[in-house]
Amino acid sequence: MDKISICITYHNQEEYVASSLCSALSLQFPCDYEILVGDDGSSDGTLSVLQKYQAAEPDKIKLYRRSTGTHEKLISRASANRLNLAHYATGNYIAFLDGDDFYCDKSFFNEAWYELRKDNGLVACAFNFKYLHPNGTEQIFAQQMKRGTYKASYYVANGCYTHVGAILFRNIIDKDKLRELCKINNFDDNAITIYFLQYGDIKYIDRPVYMYRQTGNSLWNCLSSIEKHLLNALDYKLISDMAPSLNKEIAKRQYCSVRQCFNQRLELRQLLGQKYGYYLSVVQNNDDQFMGLVLQWRELKWSEKFKTLCTWRKYRKLVKSS
């Protein structure tokens, strides 16, 4: 029997629990479903609100608490919370919802389920999404895709994107895959989609179904331009580790950010300022040797610089071959 698992992650999002959970509960489902909610150590009233909803819908809502170390960064924490829910998901289809976002279309699971059942070559059925700005205005994402089925290689290499919350996936995550994903700590948004796409194609339907809440103090919006490029550059290795069969396409997708960091290698320490040490520790923890050398360019010996230049040439060659 078919079943859909919706995984919703929360951390200090008490004010958004009602909108996110109620949007999931009000969906029209074509089959059985479950809603898995994960709280990873919220210090506000998030857990209390989640417990009230779980008590009201005990057959449909499953609540999982995760203790969080204060040293964990936002992306790593959210990734671990999400993977913990994936571990408990029993559906053969799976969706991911961020706790501060919500669904704005009640029937899209019906269409996604139909498409996935009709075509076994699909691993995902995707829709468009909207931005919800702090002043209450809505903005539809300027989608480059048209309705149709896309090969994974095309989607990845050509920079296609829709929010992961606007996608229903075929649940291909088994225990072995989950074990490997837990080592990477980057199971977030775009990385999730690319991970699934190594197992099949994606069908896109041009209709916004997901509301992506924008906040001025979000982690991403608070970053400088060079930090955004650096994080995108670091994603190359992390996502490639998760989806090695799409390595060439991922290299092409992240190329602009990797090139920007390489071209500014002489200035990176100054541009990052006090955050330089943090990013250096990140690349070392991820065993990203190339970006580690780029970050430390001024301190490198001639032989290390030559090695870095050779790696850069290989990377460009890989991008051109994709």
Backbone bond lengths (Angstrom), bond angles and torsions (degrees), N, CA, C in turn:
res aa  C-N    CA-C-N  psi(-1)  N-CA   C-N-CA  omega(-1)  CA-C   N-CA-C  phi
1 M - - - 1.463 - - 1.525 109.60 -
2 D 1.331 116.73 134.79 1.461 121.16 179.64 1.532 111.40 -70.52
3 K 1.354 113.60 149.05 1.454 119.39 -179.96 1.531 108.87 -152.61
4 I 1.312 116.56 139.96 1.461 122.40 177.58 1.524 109.65 -108.60
5 S 1.324 115.95 129.99 1.465 121.99 175.79 1.524 108.56 -108.02
6 I 1.336 116.12 121.93 1.466 120.90 174.98 1.529 107.77 -103.81
7 C 1.324 116.59 121.10 1.465 121.99 -178.73 1.522 109.53 -105.28
8 I 1.342 116.97 117.17 1.470 121.47 -177.04 1.533 109.06 -117.46
9 T 1.318 116.90 124.09 1.466 121.81 -177.08 1.530 110.80 -105.63
10 Y 1.346 114.93 139.93 1.463 121.00 -178.57 1.524 111.30 -133.17
11 H 1.330 114.15 145.47 1.464 121.45 168.06 1.529 107.79 -154.64
12 N 1.320 116.74 110.52 1.464 123.07 -179.70 1.532 111.95 50.47
13 Q 1.330 115.69 53.77 1.466 120.97 -178.46 1.525 110.78 -128.96
14 E 1.322 115.67 41.61 1.460 121.81 -176.19 1.525 112.24 -52.00
15 E 1.334 117.33 -42.52 1.465 120.47 -174.69 1.523 113.30 -70.37
16 Y 1.354 117.26 -14.23 1.461 120.03 -176.27 1.525 113.47 -107.45
17 V 1.323 118.19 -4.79 1.467 120.91 -176.19 1.526 111.61 -58.29
18 A 1.321 116.81 -45.69 1.464 120.29 -176.68 1.525 111.46 -60.25
19 S 1.348 117.43 -46.42 1.466 119.47 -176.37 1.524 111.91 -67.99
20 S 1.330 117.65 -40.00 1.461 119.95 -178.43 1.529 111.66 -72.12
21 L 1.322 117.07 -49.17 1.466 120.53 -177.92 1.528 112.12 -67.36
22 C 1.323 116.55 -42.79 1.467 118.88 179.89 1.519 111.30 -64.82
23 S 1.343 117.32 -34.09 1.468 119.19 178.39 1.522 110.66 -66.27
24 A 1.335 117.04 -34.16 1.467 120.70 177.79 1.523 111.05 -73.14
25 L 1.327 116.77 -41.14 1.463 120.60 -179.06 1.519 112.68 -68.36
26 S 1.324 117.36 -25.70 1.463 120.61 -176.80 1.528 113.05 -90.00
27 L 1.332 117.94 0.82 1.457 121.24 179.56 1.532 111.31 -67.34
28 Q 1.325 115.11 151.44 1.461 121.00 171.36 1.528 107.30 -89.19
29 F 1.321 116.81 124.45 1.455 121.15 -176.88 1.527 111.17 -110.25
30 P 1.321 117.44 136.05 1.463 120.98 179.46 1.526 112.66 -84.44
31 C 1.341 116.18 -5.68 1.462 120.90 -176.33 1.528 108.43 -156.63
32 D 1.299 116.94 -171.63 1.456 121.32 177.72 1.531 109.34 -63.69
33 Y 1.328 116.85 156.60 1.458 120.15 -179.40 1.525 111.20 -151.74
34 E 1.324 115.45 164.07 1.457 123.52 173.41 1.518 108.30 -144.43
35 I 1.326 116.39 149.51 1.460 121.84 177.66 1.524 107.75 -118.84
36 L 1.315 116.03 114.26 1.454 121.91 179.93 1.525 108.48 -102.70
37 V 1.335 116.88 121.32 1.464 120.64 -179.94 1.526 108.59 -114.53
38 G 1.324 115.49 137.29 1.460 120.31 -178.12 1.513 111.86 -124.83
39 D 1.300 116.72 124.98 1.469 121.90 174.55 1.520 108.39 -108.27
40 D 1.322 116.39 126.75 1.465 118.78 -176.28 1.525 112.18 -111.31
41 G 1.329 114.50 58.92 1.457 119.77 173.01 1.506 114.89 87.12
42 S 1.337 117.46 35.72 1.463 119.94 178.83 1.526 110.89 -61.07
43 S 1.332 115.28 142.47 1.467 120.09 179.91 1.519 112.01 -104.94
44 D 1.345 117.02 -1.71 1.461 119.91 175.28 1.530 108.67 -98.86
45 G 1.316 118.28 -149.96 1.468 120.44 -177.84 1.517 114.52 -94.04
46 T 1.326 117.74 16.30 1.468 120.84 -177.26 1.524 111.89 -55.93
47 L 1.318 116.66 -49.93 1.461 120.64 -176.86 1.522 111.63 -60.59
48 S 1.311 117.04 -41.51 1.462 121.28 -179.42 1.529 111.13 -61.51
49 V 1.322 116.76 -42.59 1.469 120.18 179.37 1.528 110.31 -67.09
50 L 1.329 116.32 -41.46 1.468 120.34 178.73 1.527 110.83 -61.08
51 Q 1.319 116.88 -40.04 1.465 121.37 179.91 1.522 111.37 -63.54
52 K 1.340 117.16 -35.91 1.463 120.61 178.68 1.531 110.52 -66.45
53 Y 1.323 116.82 -42.73 1.464 120.29 178.51 1.530 110.79 -66.60
54 Q 1.312 116.09 -39.67 1.466 119.74 179.78 1.526 111.19 -64.94
55 A 1.329 116.59 -38.39 1.467 120.82 178.92 1.524 111.01 -66.68
56 A 1.341 116.76 -31.88 1.464 120.94 -179.60 1.524 112.04 -78.46
57 E 1.342 117.26 -28.03 1.472 121.57 -178.90 1.534 109.93 -130.44
58 P 1.342 117.96 60.93 1.473 120.29 -173.81 1.521 114.45 -64.53
59 D 1.335 116.95 -24.45 1.466 119.67 -178.43 1.525 112.33 -80.93
60 K 1.330 116.62 -19.49 1.463 119.92 -175.29 1.527 113.62 -113.49
61 I 1.315 117.58 -29.84 1.468 120.72 -177.05 1.523 110.30 -104.78
62 K 1.320 115.42 125.11 1.464 121.87 176.46 1.517 108.39 -114.73
63 L 1.323 116.40 126.02 1.459 121.79 -175.20 1.526 110.80 -106.40
64 Y 1.335 115.47 131.02 1.464 121.54 179.18 1.524 109.22 -127.30
65 R 1.318 115.30 128.79 1.468 120.51 178.87 1.521 109.10 -105.11
66 R 1.308 114.65 141.48 1.456 120.54 179.87 1.518 108.95 -130.83
67 S 1.346 116.21 125.41 1.460 120.49 176.79 1.521 108.53 -73.90
68 T 1.319 116.35 137.67 1.453 121.28 -175.11 1.514 110.68 -120.83
69 G 1.316 116.51 130.03 1.456 120.90 174.03 1.516 109.88 -76.16
70 T 1.307 117.79 143.55 1.462 121.41 -177.12 1.517 112.24 -66.63
71 H 1.349 117.52 -17.74 1.460 120.63 -179.22 1.517 112.62 -78.57
72 E 1.327 117.23 -14.27 1.462 119.72 -175.71 1.522 111.16 -72.38
73 K 1.327 115.75 136.08 1.453 121.39 177.20 1.526 109.72 -83.12
74 L 1.336 115.53 163.79 1.458 121.54 -172.96 1.524 113.08 -55.89
75 I 1.358 117.09 -50.60 1.457 119.94 -175.91 1.521 111.23 -65.24
76 S 1.336 117.60 -42.20 1.465 121.38 178.87 1.519 111.11 -63.87
77 R 1.339 115.61 -40.01 1.461 119.96 -179.00 1.518 110.87 -66.73
78 A 1.330 116.72 -46.03 1.461 120.75 179.64 1.520 110.81 -64.31
79 S 1.332 116.42 -37.67 1.465 121.12 179.36 1.521 110.73 -63.24
80 A 1.326 116.78 -46.62 1.465 120.81 -179.80 1.525 111.29 -64.22
81 N 1.318 117.02 -38.79 1.459 121.80 178.16 1.528 110.44 -63.18
82 R 1.321 115.92 -44.45 1.468 121.98 -179.35 1.533 111.13 -64.93
83 L 1.320 116.54 -43.62 1.462 120.12 -179.22 1.526 111.20 -68.71
84 N 1.321 116.60 -31.17 1.463 119.76 176.46 1.530 110.26 -63.48
85 L 1.330 116.78 -40.65 1.465 120.26 177.23 1.523 111.18 -67.83
86 A 1.341 116.19 -39.22 1.473 119.74 178.49 1.525 110.74 -60.84
87 H 1.320 116.15 -32.68 1.468 120.69 178.39 1.530 111.15 -61.99
88 Y 1.329 116.76 -36.85 1.459 120.85 -176.85 1.529 113.47 -92.52
89 A 1.334 117.54 -8.99 1.466 120.73 -177.75 1.529 110.49 -65.71
90 T 1.319 117.30 131.10 1.464 122.02 -178.84 1.523 112.47 -108.23
91 G 1.331 117.61 -2.02 1.460 120.57 -178.83 1.519 112.90 -78.43
92 N 1.324 115.93 152.75 1.465 119.29 173.86 1.526 111.55 -87.37
93 Y 1.353 116.07 0.16 1.456 123.02 168.99 1.525 107.12 -129.63
94 I 1.347 116.26 148.10 1.460 118.91 -174.37 1.528 110.21 -142.78
95 A 1.338 115.41 143.44 1.465 122.30 178.11 1.524 108.72 -135.03
96 F 1.343 116.22 155.59 1.460 121.47 -177.95 1.527 109.95 -125.74
97 L 1.322 115.47 131.39 1.465 121.79 -179.34 1.526 109.04 -128.67
98 D 1.330 117.28 128.28 1.464 120.82 175.15 1.523 109.01 -78.39
99 G 1.317 116.33 143.12 1.458 120.94 -172.50 1.511 116.35 -62.59
100 D 1.317 118.09 -21.30 1.466 119.73 179.24 1.533 112.54 -98.76
101 D 1.331 117.09 4.84 1.462 121.32 177.62 1.524 109.93 -110.06
102 F 1.334 116.80 179.25 1.464 118.86 178.18 1.520 110.18 -160.01
103 Y 1.337 115.25 161.30 1.460 121.29 177.24 1.530 109.58 -81.25
104 C 1.337 116.76 142.74 1.467 121.14 178.89 1.521 111.66 -120.95
105 D 1.326 117.07 16.05 1.458 122.97 177.45 1.525 106.94 -142.06
106 K 1.316 117.80 127.45 1.458 120.90 -174.09 1.520 114.53 -87.16
107 S 1.333 118.16 -18.06 1.458 119.77 -169.76 1.526 114.96 -111.29
108 F 1.349 118.31 1.76 1.471 118.31 -170.31 1.522 113.36 -67.89
109 F 1.338 118.93 -26.33 1.455 120.16 177.15 1.532 111.58 -63.23
110 N 1.325 116.54 -33.00 1.468 119.79 177.70 1.522 110.68 -60.07
111 E 1.339 115.38 -46.64 1.460 120.10 -178.60 1.532 111.32 -68.91
112 A 1.343 116.33 -42.16 1.471 120.50 -179.67 1.522 110.66 -63.29
113 W 1.320 116.37 -44.39 1.473 121.72 179.70 1.526 110.58 -60.66
114 Y 1.331 116.64 -42.29 1.460 121.38 179.48 1.528 110.85 -62.58
115 E 1.330 117.38 -44.20 1.465 121.18 -178.98 1.526 111.47 -65.67
116 L 1.316 117.15 -41.26 1.466 120.87 -178.79 1.526 111.25 -68.84
117 R 1.317 117.35 -36.66 1.470 120.30 178.00 1.527 111.43 -71.37
118 K 1.328 116.02 -32.10 1.461 121.04 -177.00 1.530 112.15 -73.70
119 D 1.334 116.65 -32.02 1.466 120.99 -174.16 1.526 110.04 -128.57
120 N 1.316 117.24 105.21 1.459 121.38 -179.32 1.525 113.34 -68.78
121 G 1.334 116.81 -12.83 1.459 120.00 177.68 1.512 113.55 -79.22
122 L 1.337 115.98 -11.11 1.461 120.40 178.26 1.515 110.87 -85.70
123 V 1.322 116.72 139.96 1.463 121.47 171.58 1.524 110.41 -111.95
124 A 1.353 116.46 -11.06 1.461 119.85 -177.46 1.519 110.51 -152.04
125 C 1.328 115.30 145.90 1.456 121.95 171.13 1.520 106.56 -124.59
126 A 1.341 115.87 118.54 1.461 121.47 -170.67 1.524 111.95 -114.88
127 F 1.327 114.77 154.87 1.453 123.10 177.31 1.530 108.27 -131.00
128 N 1.308 116.52 177.20 1.459 120.46 176.54 1.532 110.17 -88.26
129 F 1.318 117.17 179.19 1.457 121.61 -178.90 1.526 110.22 -145.17
130 K 1.332 115.70 170.48 1.460 122.24 177.07 1.530 110.09 -120.96
131 Y 1.312 115.26 150.39 1.456 121.47 168.06 1.528 107.89 -89.29
132 L 1.327 116.17 136.49 1.463 120.68 172.46 1.529 107.36 -111.85
133 H 1.332 116.41 111.37 1.458 121.09 -175.61 1.532 110.63 -85.56
134 P 1.337 116.71 159.03 1.472 120.66 -177.41 1.520 114.43 -55.21
135 N 1.341 118.11 -28.51 1.469 120.44 179.98 1.524 112.87 -83.85
136 G 1.353 115.89 3.86 1.455 120.53 176.35 1.516 114.85 93.59
137 T 1.314 118.42 -6.40 1.460 120.44 179.14 1.522 110.90 -76.14
138 E 1.335 114.78 148.12 1.461 121.63 179.92 1.525 110.22 -111.02
139 Q 1.301 116.84 144.04 1.462 122.08 -179.06 1.521 109.59 -138.09
140 I 1.319 117.24 119.85 1.463 121.21 178.89 1.523 109.49 -72.78
141 F 1.317 116.83 133.21 1.457 121.47 178.70 1.526 109.93 -61.94
142 A 1.333 116.82 133.47 1.471 121.92 -179.89 1.524 109.43 -75.04
143 Q 1.293 115.20 87.75 1.465 122.00 -172.39 1.522 111.59 -78.05
144 Q 1.337 116.90 132.61 1.462 120.72 177.78 1.527 112.47 -85.14
145 M 1.329 117.17 -18.14 1.460 120.43 -179.18 1.523 111.74 -85.28
146 K 1.316 115.86 148.87 1.454 123.08 170.14 1.524 107.84 -105.99
147 R 1.323 116.59 165.15 1.462 119.48 179.86 1.528 110.14 -57.20
148 G 1.328 115.95 132.14 1.450 120.13 179.14 1.511 112.06 157.51
149 T 1.325 116.14 179.58 1.463 122.85 179.32 1.524 108.96 -101.64
150 Y 1.340 115.62 134.36 1.457 121.67 -177.07 1.527 110.44 -123.09
151 K 1.324 115.15 137.96 1.451 120.45 172.18 1.525 109.13 -68.43
152 A 1.322 115.48 149.39 1.461 119.99 179.56 1.524 110.88 -57.95
153 S 1.332 116.87 -42.02 1.465 120.80 -177.80 1.524 111.17 -60.45
154 Y 1.331 117.38 -39.20 1.464 121.02 179.32 1.526 110.28 -68.49
155 Y 1.325 116.71 -48.36 1.469 121.66 -178.00 1.524 110.65 -56.83
156 V 1.320 116.73 -46.01 1.467 120.61 -175.42 1.524 111.35 -73.23
157 A 1.327 117.34 -51.63 1.460 121.10 -174.11 1.519 112.91 -66.10
158 N 1.318 117.85 -30.71 1.460 121.08 -176.42 1.526 113.88 -94.64
159 G 1.320 116.69 11.03 1.463 120.47 174.17 1.514 114.58 68.97
160 C 1.331 118.08 25.19 1.462 120.70 177.49 1.525 109.15 -64.70
161 Y 1.326 115.30 149.14 1.463 117.98 -178.24 1.518 111.29 -156.39
162 T 1.301 115.80 139.32 1.449 123.03 159.64 1.522 106.10 -145.12
163 H 1.314 116.48 155.84 1.468 119.25 -176.96 1.525 110.29 -62.04
164 V 1.316 116.21 138.34 1.465 120.35 -177.72 1.525 111.71 -59.11
165 G 1.328 116.81 -25.99 1.455 119.98 178.98 1.511 113.65 -68.81
166 A 1.330 116.67 -14.76 1.462 121.38 -179.87 1.528 111.85 -98.08
167 I 1.333 116.20 22.60 1.466 121.11 -175.90 1.529 110.70 -129.23
168 L 1.333 116.02 138.24 1.466 121.44 168.68 1.522 107.03 -106.00
169 F 1.336 116.17 125.64 1.457 121.86 -177.50 1.527 111.00 -106.09
170 R 1.311 114.84 151.56 1.459 119.65 164.88 1.525 105.89 -74.74
171 N 1.312 118.34 128.62 1.463 120.70 -174.41 1.534 110.73 -79.27
172 I 1.335 115.31 99.36 1.465 120.98 -178.36 1.538 110.85 -104.87
173 I 1.345 117.15 7.49 1.459 120.01 -175.68 1.524 110.57 -82.04
174 D 1.326 116.66 108.60 1.456 120.72 174.56 1.527 109.07 -101.72
175 K 1.309 117.19 -177.01 1.464 120.65 -175.96 1.521 112.62 -62.33
176 D 1.344 116.50 -39.27 1.456 119.44 179.97 1.521 111.47 -65.49
177 K 1.331 116.97 -43.88 1.459 120.78 178.48 1.523 110.89 -63.94
178 L 1.320 115.98 -40.68 1.459 120.82 -179.55 1.528 110.99 -63.11
179 R 1.319 116.52 -39.45 1.459 121.33 179.49 1.532 110.82 -61.78
180 E 1.313 116.42 -41.41 1.468 120.74 179.51 1.522 111.40 -69.99
181 L 1.329 117.06 -39.76 1.456 120.91 -179.75 1.523 111.85 -64.61
182 C 1.313 116.86 -35.56 1.467 120.84 -179.35 1.528 111.96 -64.95
183 K 1.319 117.78 -23.09 1.464 121.31 179.35 1.521 111.91 -75.36
184 I 1.342 116.60 -23.01 1.461 120.83 -171.82 1.526 112.62 -91.37
185 N 1.332 118.53 -32.86 1.464 122.38 176.79 1.525 113.45 58.71
186 N 1.325 117.19 39.71 1.462 119.33 177.35 1.527 110.83 -143.20
187 F 1.328 116.46 35.85 1.463 120.89 -177.66 1.525 107.84 -82.88
188 D 1.354 115.74 81.03 1.453 120.38 -171.08 1.522 110.68 -143.68
189 D 1.315 117.28 131.53 1.459 126.65 173.28 1.532 113.71 40.69
190 N 1.338 117.90 -107.46 1.452 121.52 -173.75 1.532 112.33 -60.39
191 A 1.335 116.52 -36.10 1.465 120.56 179.25 1.524 111.13 -63.05
192 I 1.327 117.24 -36.21 1.462 121.03 178.81 1.529 110.25 -62.06
193 T 1.340 115.86 -49.24 1.464 120.30 -178.56 1.523 111.32 -59.38
194 I 1.331 116.48 -47.11 1.463 119.65 -178.86 1.524 110.97 -64.74
195 Y 1.329 116.92 -36.63 1.470 119.34 177.70 1.530 110.76 -58.51
196 F 1.322 117.26 -47.80 1.460 120.55 -179.25 1.525 111.87 -66.34
197 L 1.335 116.81 -33.81 1.459 119.83 -173.59 1.516 114.04 -68.85
198 Q 1.321 118.39 -13.37 1.468 118.31 174.89 1.533 111.13 -71.72
199 Y 1.338 116.19 -6.87 1.464 120.60 -179.25 1.531 113.32 -110.88
200 G 1.332 117.45 6.85 1.463 118.23 178.76 1.516 112.98 166.46
201 D 1.328 115.90 -175.47 1.461 122.54 -178.69 1.527 110.28 -90.88
202 I 1.337 114.70 174.23 1.463 120.29 179.96 1.525 109.75 -127.59
203 K 1.314 116.71 133.07 1.463 122.29 175.63 1.529 107.45 -99.55
204 Y 1.339 115.74 130.52 1.468 119.42 179.45 1.521 110.03 -112.89
205 I 1.341 116.21 133.31 1.462 123.55 177.36 1.520 107.44 -121.68
206 D 1.320 116.53 122.91 1.461 121.62 -170.05 1.529 112.18 -82.33
207 R 1.345 114.49 78.11 1.455 121.07 176.31 1.527 108.43 -150.90
208 P 1.329 119.67 129.22 1.473 120.39 179.65 1.530 111.14 -74.05
209 V 1.329 115.89 127.52 1.471 120.46 -177.51 1.530 112.20 -126.90
210 Y 1.320 116.96 -5.71 1.468 121.74 -171.56 1.528 109.44 -131.10
211 M 1.334 117.04 135.90 1.449 122.14 178.98 1.530 109.29 -105.46
212 Y 1.324 115.54 114.63 1.463 123.18 -176.93 1.529 108.31 -99.04
213 R 1.313 115.55 103.97 1.457 120.90 -174.44 1.532 111.33 -72.42
214 Q 1.322 116.37 128.35 1.456 122.52 178.48 1.526 110.37 -99.57
215 T 1.321 115.75 129.60 1.460 120.34 175.84 1.517 108.13 -127.73
216 G 1.315 116.79 137.39 1.461 121.21 -176.39 1.511 113.74 -63.27
217 N 1.341 117.10 -23.34 1.463 119.98 -177.27 1.525 112.42 -103.28
218 S 1.349 116.63 21.40 1.456 118.98 178.30 1.520 110.33 -67.50
219 L 1.313 115.89 158.79 1.465 121.14 -177.53 1.520 111.28 -55.62
220 W 1.329 116.99 -46.85 1.464 120.82 -175.30 1.526 111.62 -68.40
221 N 1.344 117.01 -44.09 1.457 120.40 -176.79 1.521 113.28 -67.09
222 C 1.326 116.82 -19.16 1.457 120.66 -179.75 1.529 112.61 -86.58
223 L 1.326 117.14 -5.36 1.466 120.41 -176.39 1.521 111.59 -85.68
224 S 1.329 115.66 151.07 1.460 121.18 173.75 1.525 109.02 -76.05
225 S 1.330 116.16 167.34 1.462 121.13 -179.08 1.526 111.52 -59.44
226 I 1.332 117.35 -43.97 1.464 119.62 -177.67 1.523 111.11 -69.20
227 E 1.340 117.82 -31.66 1.467 119.99 176.48 1.527 110.89 -66.00
228 K 1.330 117.02 -39.93 1.462 120.50 178.18 1.526 110.50 -62.91
229 H 1.343 115.75 -43.02 1.464 119.07 177.35 1.526 110.78 -63.81
230 L 1.324 116.46 -40.44 1.462 120.00 -178.85 1.527 111.31 -64.55
231 L 1.312 117.23 -43.58 1.460 120.19 179.04 1.527 111.15 -65.21
232 N 1.334 117.25 -38.49 1.464 120.09 175.90 1.522 110.83 -64.83
233 A 1.339 115.96 -38.79 1.465 120.03 178.19 1.521 110.94 -64.84
234 L 1.330 116.65 -39.92 1.463 120.84 178.96 1.524 110.73 -66.76
235 D 1.333 116.49 -28.47 1.462 120.27 179.12 1.523 112.47 -64.04
236 Y 1.339 116.77 -24.74 1.469 118.26 -178.85 1.520 111.07 -56.11
237 K 1.332 116.81 -52.32 1.465 119.48 -178.65 1.525 111.36 -68.36
238 L 1.330 116.51 -43.27 1.460 120.25 -176.73 1.526 111.75 -61.73
239 I 1.347 116.43 -47.20 1.461 119.38 -178.64 1.523 110.73 -72.05
240 S 1.327 117.02 -35.31 1.468 119.87 177.09 1.523 110.95 -63.52
241 D 1.327 116.91 -35.57 1.462 120.36 176.63 1.530 110.77 -63.57
242 M 1.343 116.86 -33.04 1.457 121.08 -179.74 1.523 112.00 -80.98
243 A 1.340 116.15 -33.47 1.468 120.40 -176.36 1.523 109.74 -132.18
244 P 1.337 118.05 68.65 1.471 121.27 -174.84 1.524 114.20 -61.05
245 S 1.324 117.80 -27.47 1.466 119.70 -179.09 1.528 111.94 -69.10
246 L 1.333 117.08 -15.27 1.468 121.53 179.15 1.525 111.27 -109.43
247 N 1.311 116.85 24.21 1.463 121.88 -174.31 1.530 112.55 -55.49
248 K 1.328 117.34 -47.72 1.468 120.46 -177.88 1.531 111.29 -63.25
249 E 1.305 115.99 -42.05 1.463 120.29 -178.84 1.530 110.99 -67.84
250 I 1.337 116.92 -38.10 1.466 120.78 178.38 1.525 109.88 -66.82
251 A 1.340 116.57 -38.31 1.467 120.88 177.50 1.523 110.47 -59.33
252 K 1.330 116.10 -43.05 1.467 120.32 178.92 1.521 110.69 -66.39
253 R 1.317 117.07 -40.23 1.467 121.84 -178.23 1.532 111.61 -62.85
254 Q 1.324 117.02 -39.87 1.463 121.47 -175.67 1.533 112.49 -94.41
255 Y 1.314 117.10 3.37 1.468 121.22 -170.74 1.528 113.34 -57.27
256 C 1.319 118.23 -46.33 1.465 121.09 -175.98 1.530 111.88 -58.28
257 S 1.325 116.59 -41.34 1.467 119.85 -179.52 1.523 111.78 -72.94
258 V 1.339 116.81 -39.64 1.465 119.81 177.26 1.528 109.50 -62.68
259 R 1.332 116.38 -43.37 1.473 120.87 179.12 1.533 111.27 -62.41
260 Q 1.334 116.16 -40.97 1.469 119.64 -179.48 1.521 110.89 -62.50
261 C 1.323 116.73 -43.65 1.470 120.36 178.74 1.521 111.21 -65.71
262 F 1.322 116.64 -40.89 1.465 120.02 -179.92 1.530 110.42 -65.69
263 N 1.327 116.86 -43.03 1.463 120.20 -179.52 1.525 112.53 -66.19
264 Q 1.340 116.95 -26.64 1.467 120.87 -179.45 1.529 112.11 -104.51
265 R 1.324 116.53 22.63 1.466 120.64 -175.42 1.524 112.87 -60.03
266 L 1.320 118.29 -29.77 1.470 120.95 179.52 1.525 111.71 -72.60
267 E 1.319 116.95 -21.82 1.467 121.54 -174.57 1.526 113.67 -107.70
268 L 1.322 117.17 -5.90 1.464 119.81 -171.11 1.528 113.23 -56.99
269 R 1.315 117.72 -45.76 1.467 119.98 -178.40 1.528 110.48 -58.58
270 Q 1.331 116.50 -44.48 1.461 120.80 -179.69 1.526 111.34 -67.38
271 L 1.334 117.20 -42.83 1.458 121.05 -178.16 1.529 112.37 -65.73
272 L 1.328 116.60 -35.63 1.470 120.67 -178.92 1.518 112.41 -81.51
273 G 1.318 117.14 -22.60 1.458 121.57 176.99 1.516 112.88 57.67
274 Q 1.324 116.49 -128.63 1.465 121.83 -176.91 1.531 112.70 -67.45
275 K 1.333 117.01 -16.76 1.461 120.32 -179.62 1.530 112.35 -85.14
276 Y 1.331 116.58 -4.06 1.463 120.04 -177.05 1.531 111.40 -56.83
277 G 1.317 116.78 -46.93 1.463 120.79 -178.75 1.516 112.19 -61.30
278 Y 1.322 116.15 -38.09 1.470 119.86 179.33 1.526 110.58 -63.44
279 Y 1.341 116.79 -48.51 1.469 119.55 -177.65 1.525 111.50 -67.27
280 L 1.325 116.45 -31.98 1.460 119.25 176.39 1.527 110.34 -64.80
281 S 1.321 116.52 -39.36 1.475 119.89 178.09 1.524 111.10 -67.70
282 V 1.340 116.95 -33.25 1.461 121.00 178.67 1.519 110.55 -63.90
283 V 1.342 117.11 -47.90 1.468 119.41 -178.61 1.523 110.82 -66.19
284 Q 1.321 116.96 -32.78 1.461 119.74 178.46 1.523 110.85 -70.77
285 N 1.335 117.09 -40.73 1.465 120.80 177.69 1.522 111.56 -65.02
286 N 1.335 116.25 -33.50 1.460 120.80 179.69 1.526 112.70 -85.50
287 D 1.323 115.52 -1.47 1.472 121.55 -177.69 1.526 110.85 55.59
288 D 1.334 115.75 39.83 1.460 121.58 179.29 1.531 107.53 -91.51
289 Q 1.309 116.02 87.30 1.458 120.64 -172.59 1.528 112.45 -64.84
290 F 1.324 117.56 -40.46 1.462 119.97 -177.62 1.524 111.43 -64.18
291 M 1.338 117.29 -50.72 1.464 119.33 -178.73 1.530 111.00 -68.23
292 G 1.327 116.77 -27.66 1.465 119.45 174.66 1.516 111.36 -63.88
293 L 1.330 116.14 -40.99 1.475 120.51 178.08 1.525 111.01 -68.90
294 V 1.336 116.58 -37.78 1.461 120.10 177.82 1.528 110.48 -62.30
295 L 1.322 116.32 -43.87 1.464 120.48 179.96 1.531 112.22 -64.08
296 Q 1.311 116.77 -33.42 1.467 120.94 -175.62 1.532 112.17 -102.42
297 W 1.318 117.65 23.49 1.459 122.23 -172.06 1.525 113.33 -51.68
298 R 1.316 117.90 -44.38 1.468 120.94 -176.12 1.520 112.72 -64.74
299 E 1.326 117.96 -24.02 1.461 121.05 -178.15 1.528 112.94 -96.61
300 L 1.326 117.17 -2.82 1.462 120.22 -174.32 1.528 112.15 -74.66
301 K 1.313 114.60 148.88 1.460 120.77 170.21 1.534 108.19 -75.97
302 W 1.336 115.90 164.97 1.458 120.07 -178.10 1.523 110.51 -58.58
303 S 1.319 117.66 -40.98 1.466 121.16 -178.02 1.530 111.29 -64.56
304 E 1.340 116.48 -35.19 1.462 120.78 179.01 1.531 110.42 -71.79
305 K 1.321 116.29 -36.84 1.462 119.80 177.08 1.527 110.46 -65.29
306 F 1.308 115.78 -40.46 1.466 119.91 178.40 1.528 110.29 -62.64
307 K 1.330 116.68 -41.52 1.464 122.00 178.24 1.535 110.50 -61.93
308 T 1.334 116.03 -41.10 1.464 120.70 179.96 1.517 111.08 -65.45
309 L 1.333 116.27 -42.05 1.465 120.55 178.28 1.525 111.52 -62.97
310 C 1.312 116.91 -39.24 1.468 121.19 178.05 1.528 110.86 -64.45
311 T 1.336 116.00 -41.33 1.463 120.42 178.53 1.520 110.30 -64.21
312 W 1.332 116.76 -39.69 1.462 121.30 178.94 1.527 110.87 -63.28
313 R 1.334 116.89 -40.97 1.461 120.44 178.04 1.532 111.02 -63.79
314 K 1.320 116.66 -40.03 1.468 120.52 178.16 1.529 110.57 -64.67
315 Y 1.320 115.63 -38.68 1.467 120.35 179.55 1.524 110.51 -64.07
316 R 1.324 117.39 -45.17 1.461 120.81 178.98 1.527 111.26 -63.58
317 K 1.313 116.20 -37.84 1.459 120.97 178.25 1.526 110.20 -64.65
318 L 1.339 116.51 -40.70 1.452 121.23 178.26 1.526 110.87 -62.43
319 V 1.338 116.05 -41.44 1.474 120.84 179.80 1.535 110.48 -63.88
320 K 1.319 116.68 -42.88 1.463 120.41 -178.97 1.524 112.11 -65.91
321 S 1.331 117.19 -26.59 1.466 120.46 -178.62 1.513 112.68 -84.11
322 S 1.339 117.33 -8.65 1.475 119.93 -176.52 1.522 111.59 -85.42
